[in-house]
Amino acid sequence: QTVCDALTAFFDYTGRWDERIALDRLAEERAVEQGDFSKAGWRACQASEMHFRRKNAVDGLAAAERAMGHWQQAPEDPFQLGVIFRRRGMGYKLQKHYPKALAAYLKALDLWRTEPPESAHIARVLNNIAEVEHITKDYTAAEQHYREALRIAERVEFREGVANYTGNLASLALDRGDWPEAEARARKALDLAEKLGHYELVASDCLRIAKALAGQRRSAE
């Protein structure tokens, strides 16, 4: 468990997703052997997130349901139920079941509102809600939720969230054809992602900048 905690960000940010899934799976099995079902659930959830990042909805949802099974054997915790609903939402979004994804995210948000009203977890699920609204072209609602996620992430010093949500606002500006706004947002996001060493976000932001420049007929750049 200690090794997982130490290497999670490194594996995630540098794209070593296979290694992270394998380590989480081993740690999940060890936790079950030791009767630590709370920790087993968290390791299954972490593996599920990596499956979703790889666009693998089937394995991601399966890992989320394993987590639910583990947590049913641990002391009841409403926060953990919110984690499961968020993971289900991620799977439904990949499967393009957008109403089901939005309902799952809203359920997670409702469960987490009993916690401190501003946290990294609240920021994450607000961003997830915005992503579904963005995909379904409800741009006004998407912008509202992206901005709220960003505000909370900045307030609680959730650096990965700040970088991610700034980039998502750049993507929204791209879809609206606001090329200067998209470029400015993407450049800011790129700077934040490079400081984190988060390779996936760096690549996404470079692509956003390229699209914004192309939209402004600055093809050479």
N, C-alpha and C positions, 0 to 999 in steps of 0.2 A: 504493500500500500504506500509506503514511503517513497519507493522508487517511482511509482505512478505519479504521485503528487509532484515529485521533483522534475519529471521529464514531460509532463503533459503539455505545457506551453511550448517547449522546445520541439517536440515531435509535431505539434499542430502547426506552429508558425513556419517550420522548415519543410513542410510537406511530407513528413515521414508518417503518413497515415496508416500504412500497413503495420508498421512497428507499434504505433499507438494502439490499434485495434488488438493486436496480438498480446500486448502487455496488459491491457485492460481485461481481456478475456482470462488470462492466467490469474490476475489479481481477483477477478470475480469468483473464479473457482476456489481459490485459496480462502477467500472470505466465507464462502459457503461451508467449506470444510471446518472452519473455525467457529461457525455459528454466528458470524457477524453479518446478518442479513441487510442491515442498513448500508454497510459499505459495499456489499455485493450489488445492491440496487444501484448505487452511484456508479460503480464500474460498468455495469450494463448500460446505463444511460450515457456514459461517456463514449462507449463503443458505438451506441446508436447514432450519436451525433456525427461521428466520423463516417458511418455508412451513409447518412443523409448528405454529407458534404461530397461524397462520391456518387451521388444521385442514385443510390441503391435503397429504394423505399422498402423493399421486402425485408431485407436484413435489418434495416433500421427500425422498422416497426416491430420485428421479432425481438430485437434486443430491448426495446422499450417495454414490451410485454413481459420479458424475463425480469426486468427491473420491478415491474408491478408485482409479479409473483414473489420476489424476494421481500419487498416492502410489506406485503401482506403478513409476513411472518415476523416483522419488526414492530416496535411501538408505533401506533398510528400517528401520522404527521401530515396535516393538510398541505403543507408546503410541498412534500414529495408528490402528492397527487397532482398538484399544479405542474410539476416537472413532467409527469407522464402525459398530461393533456397537451403540453407544449410539444413534446416529442411526437405525439400522434398528429398534431397539426402540421409538423414538418413533413411527416410521411404523406399525409393527405395532399399537401401542396405539391409534392413531387409527382403524385399520381393525378394531379390536375383536378382534384375534388375540392375546388376552392371554397364553396359554402361550408363543407365539413371542416376544412382547415381553419377558416375564420371562426367557426363556432368553438373549435377546440382551443384556439388561442384565447378567445374571449373568456372561456371557462377558466383557463390558467390565470388570466389576469384577475378575474373575480376572486379566485382562491388566494392569490398573492396580495390582494388589496388589504387583507387582514394583517399583513406584515408591515414593516415600515413602508410608507407610500412611495419612497424614492430609493431604489436599489438597482444594482446591475441586472437583477432578474426581471424587474419591471421594465427596464430599458430594453432588454432582449425581446420580451414578448410584444412590446409596443412596436419594435422594429419588424417583428414577424407579421404583425397585423398590417403594418404599412406595406410590406412586400406583397401580400395578397391583394390589397387595394391597388397597388401599383400595377400588378399583372392584369387585374380586371379593369384597369383604366379609370379608376376612381381617384384621379390625381390630387384633387383637393384634400380628400381624407388621408391619402397616403402622405402628402406633405405635412399635414398636421401631426400625424403619428411619428413620422421620421424626426421632425423637429422636437417633439416631446421626448422621444427616445434619446436624441442627442443632448438635450438640455439636462436630462437626468444623468446621463453618462458623464457629462462634464462636471456636474455637481458632486457625484460620488467618486470622481477620478477613475472611471472605468476606461482606461486608455484604448483598449482594443475596440470597445464600443464606439468611442469618439471617432476613431479612424474609420470604422466600418460604416457608421451612419452618415458621416460626412460624405463618403463615397456614394452611398445610396441616394443622397440628395443630388449628387452630381448626375447619377443615372436618370433620376426623375427630370432634371433640367434637360438632359439629352432628349428624352422622349417628348418633351414640350418644345423642342427646337430652340431652346435658349442657350445658344452655344457659348457666349461669354461666361454666363453663370456656371454652366457645366464645367468649363475649363478651370475657372477659379476654384470651384469646390473640389474638383478632381486633383488639382495641384496641391491643395491643402491636405487632402486625404493621403496623397502619395507621400508627402513629407512625414505625416504621422505614421504611416505604415512602414516606411523605411526605418524610422527610429525604433519601431517595435521589432523589426526583422521578420515581419509577417509576409512571407513570399506570395501567398495567394492574393492578399489585398494589394500588394505592390503591382502584381500583374494586372489585376482588375483596374486599378487606377491608371496605369499606363494605357490600357485600352480605352478607358473613358477620355483621357486627354487626347488620344489620337482621333477619336470620333468627334470631339469638340473642335479640334483644329481642322479636320476635314470639313466640318459644317461651316467653318469660317473661310474656306478655300485657302487654307494655309497648308497645302498638301506636302510641301517639302519638309516642314516641321513634323 
